[in-house]
Amino acid sequence: MTAIAMQNACHQFAQVAAPYLYIRDESHYDEALELIESLLEEVGDDEDNPLNAIINLLSLAIESYENQQPDLVAFEHEAQQAGSDISVLRLLMQQHQIGMADLPEIGSKSMVSRVLSGERHLNKQHIKALCERFGISPNLFF
């Protein structure tokens, strides 16, 4: 490939990829997430696949966009402050749109409140029951 052909290919790529490499709005963010998921499935475990370079570029663009979103920054900060067990529990509650009264696996509403505030910790039985209910690995809690 000649230098001119390479330069033309790079310009064409830059035009097509710009909305995903410099994400400015939520629709391009969502599209970038879908694109990276699709590329990850296509690449699989092939470390030599040239699409890995595009995945890396998209990852950086997504991270940059997320770091500029106050709600995502606040969520990440909260997750880092809380233990992994509490973070997982909050995420499950958010994803499944459930409240403190909707977690009989932990106990009463006040018990769930104590766990979320850090006063109490999830025990083995809580974690086992939550994993069975939501179909997740216990490793997520540690």
PyMOL CGO cylinders between C-alpha atoms (Angstrom):
from pymol import cmd
from pymol.cgo import CYLINDER

trace = [
    CYLINDER, 0.00, 0.00, 0.00, 1.41, 3.34, -0.93, 0.3, 1, 1, 1, 1, 1, 1,
    CYLINDER, 1.41, 3.34, -0.93, 1.64, 6.25, 1.45, 0.3, 1, 1, 1, 1, 1, 1,
    CYLINDER, 1.64, 6.25, 1.45, -1.07, 8.10, -0.47, 0.3, 1, 1, 1, 1, 1, 1,
    CYLINDER, -1.07, 8.10, -0.47, -3.42, 5.11, -0.34, 0.3, 1, 1, 1, 1, 1, 1,
    CYLINDER, -3.42, 5.11, -0.34, -2.77, 4.79, 3.41, 0.3, 1, 1, 1, 1, 1, 1,
    CYLINDER, -2.77, 4.79, 3.41, -3.41, 8.49, 3.91, 0.3, 1, 1, 1, 1, 1, 1,
    CYLINDER, -3.41, 8.49, 3.91, -6.68, 8.29, 1.94, 0.3, 1, 1, 1, 1, 1, 1,
    CYLINDER, -6.68, 8.29, 1.94, -7.80, 5.26, 3.98, 0.3, 1, 1, 1, 1, 1, 1,
    CYLINDER, -7.80, 5.26, 3.98, -7.01, 7.12, 7.22, 0.3, 1, 1, 1, 1, 1, 1,
    CYLINDER, -7.01, 7.12, 7.22, -8.98, 10.18, 6.11, 0.3, 1, 1, 1, 1, 1, 1,
    CYLINDER, -8.98, 10.18, 6.11, -11.94, 8.01, 5.13, 0.3, 1, 1, 1, 1, 1, 1,
    CYLINDER, -11.94, 8.01, 5.13, -11.77, 6.18, 8.47, 0.3, 1, 1, 1, 1, 1, 1,
    CYLINDER, -11.77, 6.18, 8.47, -11.56, 9.48, 10.37, 0.3, 1, 1, 1, 1, 1, 1,
    CYLINDER, -11.56, 9.48, 10.37, -14.68, 10.80, 8.62, 0.3, 1, 1, 1, 1, 1, 1,
    CYLINDER, -14.68, 10.80, 8.62, -16.73, 7.68, 9.37, 0.3, 1, 1, 1, 1, 1, 1,
    CYLINDER, -16.73, 7.68, 9.37, -15.41, 7.17, 12.91, 0.3, 1, 1, 1, 1, 1, 1,
    CYLINDER, -15.41, 7.17, 12.91, -15.41, 10.79, 14.16, 0.3, 1, 1, 1, 1, 1, 1,
    CYLINDER, -15.41, 10.79, 14.16, -18.83, 10.65, 15.90, 0.3, 1, 1, 1, 1, 1, 1,
    CYLINDER, -18.83, 10.65, 15.90, -17.69, 7.58, 17.84, 0.3, 1, 1, 1, 1, 1, 1,
    CYLINDER, -17.69, 7.58, 17.84, -14.13, 8.64, 18.58, 0.3, 1, 1, 1, 1, 1, 1,
    CYLINDER, -14.13, 8.64, 18.58, -15.18, 12.09, 19.82, 0.3, 1, 1, 1, 1, 1, 1,
    CYLINDER, -15.18, 12.09, 19.82, -18.51, 11.33, 21.48, 0.3, 1, 1, 1, 1, 1, 1,
    CYLINDER, -18.51, 11.33, 21.48, -20.54, 14.47, 22.13, 0.3, 1, 1, 1, 1, 1, 1,
    CYLINDER, -20.54, 14.47, 22.13, -24.04, 13.17, 22.85, 0.3, 1, 1, 1, 1, 1, 1,
    CYLINDER, -24.04, 13.17, 22.85, -25.88, 10.23, 24.34, 0.3, 1, 1, 1, 1, 1, 1,
    CYLINDER, -25.88, 10.23, 24.34, -27.04, 8.79, 21.01, 0.3, 1, 1, 1, 1, 1, 1,
    CYLINDER, -27.04, 8.79, 21.01, -23.45, 8.47, 19.75, 0.3, 1, 1, 1, 1, 1, 1,
    CYLINDER, -23.45, 8.47, 19.75, -22.46, 7.11, 23.17, 0.3, 1, 1, 1, 1, 1, 1,
    CYLINDER, -22.46, 7.11, 23.17, -25.12, 4.39, 22.89, 0.3, 1, 1, 1, 1, 1, 1,
    CYLINDER, -25.12, 4.39, 22.89, -24.06, 3.62, 19.32, 0.3, 1, 1, 1, 1, 1, 1,
    CYLINDER, -24.06, 3.62, 19.32, -20.40, 3.42, 20.39, 0.3, 1, 1, 1, 1, 1, 1,
    CYLINDER, -20.40, 3.42, 20.39, -21.33, 0.95, 23.15, 0.3, 1, 1, 1, 1, 1, 1,
    CYLINDER, -21.33, 0.95, 23.15, -23.25, -1.20, 20.66, 0.3, 1, 1, 1, 1, 1, 1,
    CYLINDER, -23.25, -1.20, 20.66, -20.40, -1.01, 18.16, 0.3, 1, 1, 1, 1, 1, 1,
    CYLINDER, -20.40, -1.01, 18.16, -17.75, -2.01, 20.68, 0.3, 1, 1, 1, 1, 1, 1,
    CYLINDER, -17.75, -2.01, 20.68, -19.90, -4.91, 21.89, 0.3, 1, 1, 1, 1, 1, 1,
    CYLINDER, -19.90, -4.91, 21.89, -20.32, -6.10, 18.31, 0.3, 1, 1, 1, 1, 1, 1,
    CYLINDER, -20.32, -6.10, 18.31, -16.59, -5.81, 17.64, 0.3, 1, 1, 1, 1, 1, 1,
    CYLINDER, -16.59, -5.81, 17.64, -15.73, -7.66, 20.85, 0.3, 1, 1, 1, 1, 1, 1,
    CYLINDER, -15.73, -7.66, 20.85, -17.98, -10.53, 19.82, 0.3, 1, 1, 1, 1, 1, 1,
    CYLINDER, -17.98, -10.53, 19.82, -16.39, -10.61, 16.36, 0.3, 1, 1, 1, 1, 1, 1,
    CYLINDER, -16.39, -10.61, 16.36, -12.81, -10.50, 17.68, 0.3, 1, 1, 1, 1, 1, 1,
    CYLINDER, -12.81, -10.50, 17.68, -13.33, -13.00, 20.48, 0.3, 1, 1, 1, 1, 1, 1,
    CYLINDER, -13.33, -13.00, 20.48, -10.03, -14.09, 21.99, 0.3, 1, 1, 1, 1, 1, 1,
    CYLINDER, -10.03, -14.09, 21.99, -7.96, -13.31, 18.87, 0.3, 1, 1, 1, 1, 1, 1,
    CYLINDER, -7.96, -13.31, 18.87, -5.30, -10.94, 20.23, 0.3, 1, 1, 1, 1, 1, 1,
    CYLINDER, -5.30, -10.94, 20.23, -3.86, -10.45, 16.73, 0.3, 1, 1, 1, 1, 1, 1,
    CYLINDER, -3.86, -10.45, 16.73, -7.11, -9.27, 15.16, 0.3, 1, 1, 1, 1, 1, 1,
    CYLINDER, -7.11, -9.27, 15.16, -6.62, -5.77, 13.69, 0.3, 1, 1, 1, 1, 1, 1,
    CYLINDER, -6.62, -5.77, 13.69, -10.03, -4.76, 15.02, 0.3, 1, 1, 1, 1, 1, 1,
    CYLINDER, -10.03, -4.76, 15.02, -8.48, -4.67, 18.50, 0.3, 1, 1, 1, 1, 1, 1,
    CYLINDER, -8.48, -4.67, 18.50, -6.98, -1.28, 17.60, 0.3, 1, 1, 1, 1, 1, 1,
    CYLINDER, -6.98, -1.28, 17.60, -10.47, 0.06, 16.85, 0.3, 1, 1, 1, 1, 1, 1,
    CYLINDER, -10.47, 0.06, 16.85, -11.77, -1.44, 20.10, 0.3, 1, 1, 1, 1, 1, 1,
    CYLINDER, -11.77, -1.44, 20.10, -9.02, 0.37, 22.00, 0.3, 1, 1, 1, 1, 1, 1,
    CYLINDER, -9.02, 0.37, 22.00, -9.87, 3.68, 20.30, 0.3, 1, 1, 1, 1, 1, 1,
    CYLINDER, -9.87, 3.68, 20.30, -13.57, 3.24, 21.06, 0.3, 1, 1, 1, 1, 1, 1,
    CYLINDER, -13.57, 3.24, 21.06, -12.79, 2.32, 24.68, 0.3, 1, 1, 1, 1, 1, 1,
    CYLINDER, -12.79, 2.32, 24.68, -10.83, 5.53, 25.13, 0.3, 1, 1, 1, 1, 1, 1,
    CYLINDER, -10.83, 5.53, 25.13, -13.62, 7.59, 23.54, 0.3, 1, 1, 1, 1, 1, 1,
    CYLINDER, -13.62, 7.59, 23.54, -16.27, 5.96, 25.75, 0.3, 1, 1, 1, 1, 1, 1,
    CYLINDER, -16.27, 5.96, 25.75, -14.16, 6.48, 28.86, 0.3, 1, 1, 1, 1, 1, 1,
    CYLINDER, -14.16, 6.48, 28.86, -13.59, 10.13, 27.94, 0.3, 1, 1, 1, 1, 1, 1,
    CYLINDER, -13.59, 10.13, 27.94, -17.32, 10.71, 27.43, 0.3, 1, 1, 1, 1, 1, 1,
    CYLINDER, -17.32, 10.71, 27.43, -18.22, 8.95, 30.69, 0.3, 1, 1, 1, 1, 1, 1,
    CYLINDER, -18.22, 8.95, 30.69, -15.67, 11.05, 32.60, 0.3, 1, 1, 1, 1, 1, 1,
    CYLINDER, -15.67, 11.05, 32.60, -17.49, 14.18, 31.41, 0.3, 1, 1, 1, 1, 1, 1,
    CYLINDER, -17.49, 14.18, 31.41, -20.95, 13.03, 32.58, 0.3, 1, 1, 1, 1, 1, 1,
    CYLINDER, -20.95, 13.03, 32.58, -21.70, 14.20, 36.14, 0.3, 1, 1, 1, 1, 1, 1,
    CYLINDER, -21.70, 14.20, 36.14, -24.14, 11.37, 36.89, 0.3, 1, 1, 1, 1, 1, 1,
    CYLINDER, -24.14, 11.37, 36.89, -21.67, 8.69, 35.73, 0.3, 1, 1, 1, 1, 1, 1,
    CYLINDER, -21.67, 8.69, 35.73, -18.81, 10.33, 37.63, 0.3, 1, 1, 1, 1, 1, 1,
    CYLINDER, -18.81, 10.33, 37.63, -20.97, 10.47, 40.77, 0.3, 1, 1, 1, 1, 1, 1,
    CYLINDER, -20.97, 10.47, 40.77, -21.96, 6.82, 40.34, 0.3, 1, 1, 1, 1, 1, 1,
    CYLINDER, -21.96, 6.82, 40.34, -18.34, 5.74, 39.95, 0.3, 1, 1, 1, 1, 1, 1,
    CYLINDER, -18.34, 5.74, 39.95, -17.30, 7.80, 42.98, 0.3, 1, 1, 1, 1, 1, 1,
    CYLINDER, -17.30, 7.80, 42.98, -20.08, 6.29, 45.07, 0.3, 1, 1, 1, 1, 1, 1,
    CYLINDER, -20.08, 6.29, 45.07, -19.15, 2.79, 43.91, 0.3, 1, 1, 1, 1, 1, 1,
    CYLINDER, -19.15, 2.79, 43.91, -15.51, 3.34, 44.87, 0.3, 1, 1, 1, 1, 1, 1,
    CYLINDER, -15.51, 3.34, 44.87, -16.46, 4.65, 48.30, 0.3, 1, 1, 1, 1, 1, 1,
    CYLINDER, -16.46, 4.65, 48.30, -18.74, 1.73, 49.10, 0.3, 1, 1, 1, 1, 1, 1,
    CYLINDER, -18.74, 1.73, 49.10, -17.58, -1.85, 49.37, 0.3, 1, 1, 1, 1, 1, 1,
    CYLINDER, -17.58, -1.85, 49.37, -18.01, -4.08, 46.35, 0.3, 1, 1, 1, 1, 1, 1,
    CYLINDER, -18.01, -4.08, 46.35, -20.88, -5.93, 48.02, 0.3, 1, 1, 1, 1, 1, 1,
    CYLINDER, -20.88, -5.93, 48.02, -22.85, -2.73, 48.54, 0.3, 1, 1, 1, 1, 1, 1,
    CYLINDER, -22.85, -2.73, 48.54, -22.05, -1.52, 45.03, 0.3, 1, 1, 1, 1, 1, 1,
    CYLINDER, -22.05, -1.52, 45.03, -23.31, -4.77, 43.52, 0.3, 1, 1, 1, 1, 1, 1,
    CYLINDER, -23.31, -4.77, 43.52, -26.45, -4.66, 45.65, 0.3, 1, 1, 1, 1, 1, 1,
    CYLINDER, -26.45, -4.66, 45.65, -27.20, -1.05, 44.63, 0.3, 1, 1, 1, 1, 1, 1,
    CYLINDER, -27.20, -1.05, 44.63, -26.61, -1.89, 40.98, 0.3, 1, 1, 1, 1, 1, 1,
    CYLINDER, -26.61, -1.89, 40.98, -28.95, -4.89, 41.17, 0.3, 1, 1, 1, 1, 1, 1,
    CYLINDER, -28.95, -4.89, 41.17, -31.61, -2.74, 42.80, 0.3, 1, 1, 1, 1, 1, 1,
    CYLINDER, -31.61, -2.74, 42.80, -31.24, -0.10, 40.11, 0.3, 1, 1, 1, 1, 1, 1,
    CYLINDER, -31.24, -0.10, 40.11, -31.20, -2.53, 37.19, 0.3, 1, 1, 1, 1, 1, 1,
    CYLINDER, -31.20, -2.53, 37.19, -34.22, -4.46, 38.44, 0.3, 1, 1, 1, 1, 1, 1,
    CYLINDER, -34.22, -4.46, 38.44, -36.02, -1.35, 39.72, 0.3, 1, 1, 1, 1, 1, 1,
    CYLINDER, -36.02, -1.35, 39.72, -36.56, -2.76, 43.17, 0.3, 1, 1, 1, 1, 1, 1,
    CYLINDER, -36.56, -2.76, 43.17, -36.67, -1.06, 46.53, 0.3, 1, 1, 1, 1, 1, 1,
    CYLINDER, -36.67, -1.06, 46.53, -35.46, -1.99, 49.98, 0.3, 1, 1, 1, 1, 1, 1,
    CYLINDER, -35.46, -1.99, 49.98, -38.69, -3.83, 50.72, 0.3, 1, 1, 1, 1, 1, 1,
    CYLINDER, -38.69, -3.83, 50.72, -38.21, -6.04, 47.65, 0.3, 1, 1, 1, 1, 1, 1,
    CYLINDER, -38.21, -6.04, 47.65, -35.20, -7.97, 48.93, 0.3, 1, 1, 1, 1, 1, 1,
    CYLINDER, -35.20, -7.97, 48.93, -36.44, -10.76, 51.20, 0.3, 1, 1, 1, 1, 1, 1,
    CYLINDER, -36.44, -10.76, 51.20, -33.12, -12.50, 50.62, 0.3, 1, 1, 1, 1, 1, 1,
    CYLINDER, -33.12, -12.50, 50.62, -31.56, -9.98, 53.00, 0.3, 1, 1, 1, 1, 1, 1,
    CYLINDER, -31.56, -9.98, 53.00, -34.45, -9.48, 55.38, 0.3, 1, 1, 1, 1, 1, 1,
    CYLINDER, -34.45, -9.48, 55.38, -36.60, -6.58, 56.39, 0.3, 1, 1, 1, 1, 1, 1,
    CYLINDER, -36.60, -6.58, 56.39, -36.55, -3.13, 54.82, 0.3, 1, 1, 1, 1, 1, 1,
    CYLINDER, -36.55, -3.13, 54.82, -34.60, -1.83, 57.82, 0.3, 1, 1, 1, 1, 1, 1,
    CYLINDER, -34.60, -1.83, 57.82, -32.01, -4.61, 57.45, 0.3, 1, 1, 1, 1, 1, 1,
    CYLINDER, -32.01, -4.61, 57.45, -31.51, -3.74, 53.77, 0.3, 1, 1, 1, 1, 1, 1,
    CYLINDER, -31.51, -3.74, 53.77, -31.17, -0.10, 54.80, 0.3, 1, 1, 1, 1, 1, 1,
    CYLINDER, -31.17, -0.10, 54.80, -28.47, -1.00, 57.34, 0.3, 1, 1, 1, 1, 1, 1,
    CYLINDER, -28.47, -1.00, 57.34, -26.58, -2.99, 54.71, 0.3, 1, 1, 1, 1, 1, 1,
    CYLINDER, -26.58, -2.99, 54.71, -26.77, -0.14, 52.20, 0.3, 1, 1, 1, 1, 1, 1,
    CYLINDER, -26.77, -0.14, 52.20, -25.58, 2.37, 54.78, 0.3, 1, 1, 1, 1, 1, 1,
    CYLINDER, -25.58, 2.37, 54.78, -22.64, 0.17, 55.74, 0.3, 1, 1, 1, 1, 1, 1,
    CYLINDER, -22.64, 0.17, 55.74, -23.87, -0.54, 59.28, 0.3, 1, 1, 1, 1, 1, 1,
    CYLINDER, -23.87, -0.54, 59.28, -24.27, -4.25, 58.48, 0.3, 1, 1, 1, 1, 1, 1,
    CYLINDER, -24.27, -4.25, 58.48, -22.61, -6.55, 55.97, 0.3, 1, 1, 1, 1, 1, 1,
    CYLINDER, -22.61, -6.55, 55.97, -24.02, -9.16, 53.65, 0.3, 1, 1, 1, 1, 1, 1,
    CYLINDER, -24.02, -9.16, 53.65, -23.42, -12.65, 54.98, 0.3, 1, 1, 1, 1, 1, 1,
    CYLINDER, -23.42, -12.65, 54.98, -22.94, -15.88, 53.04, 0.3, 1, 1, 1, 1, 1, 1,
    CYLINDER, -22.94, -15.88, 53.04, -26.65, -16.73, 53.09, 0.3, 1, 1, 1, 1, 1, 1,
    CYLINDER, -26.65, -16.73, 53.09, -27.59, -13.27, 51.75, 0.3, 1, 1, 1, 1, 1, 1,
    CYLINDER, -27.59, -13.27, 51.75, -25.06, -13.52, 48.93, 0.3, 1, 1, 1, 1, 1, 1,
    CYLINDER, -25.06, -13.52, 48.93, -26.07, -17.07, 48.02, 0.3, 1, 1, 1, 1, 1, 1,
    CYLINDER, -26.07, -17.07, 48.02, -29.76, -16.11, 47.89, 0.3, 1, 1, 1, 1, 1, 1,
    CYLINDER, -29.76, -16.11, 47.89, -29.08, -12.98, 45.84, 0.3, 1, 1, 1, 1, 1, 1,
    CYLINDER, -29.08, -12.98, 45.84, -26.93, -14.94, 43.39, 0.3, 1, 1, 1, 1, 1, 1,
    CYLINDER, -26.93, -14.94, 43.39, -29.67, -17.52, 42.93, 0.3, 1, 1, 1, 1, 1, 1,
    CYLINDER, -29.67, -17.52, 42.93, -32.34, -14.87, 42.44, 0.3, 1, 1, 1, 1, 1, 1,
    CYLINDER, -32.34, -14.87, 42.44, -30.39, -12.76, 39.94, 0.3, 1, 1, 1, 1, 1, 1,
    CYLINDER, -30.39, -12.76, 39.94, -28.35, -15.52, 38.30, 0.3, 1, 1, 1, 1, 1, 1,
    CYLINDER, -28.35, -15.52, 38.30, -24.97, -13.98, 39.07, 0.3, 1, 1, 1, 1, 1, 1,
    CYLINDER, -24.97, -13.98, 39.07, -21.66, -15.21, 40.41, 0.3, 1, 1, 1, 1, 1, 1,
    CYLINDER, -21.66, -15.21, 40.41, -20.85, -14.74, 44.11, 0.3, 1, 1, 1, 1, 1, 1,
    CYLINDER, -20.85, -14.74, 44.11, -17.46, -13.38, 43.00, 0.3, 1, 1, 1, 1, 1, 1,
    CYLINDER, -17.46, -13.38, 43.00, -19.15, -10.09, 42.13, 0.3, 1, 1, 1, 1, 1, 1,
    CYLINDER, -19.15, -10.09, 42.13, -19.67, -9.40, 45.83, 0.3, 1, 1, 1, 1, 1, 1,
    CYLINDER, -19.67, -9.40, 45.83, -15.97, -9.64, 46.70, 0.3, 1, 1, 1, 1, 1, 1,
]
cmd.load_cgo(trace, "trace")
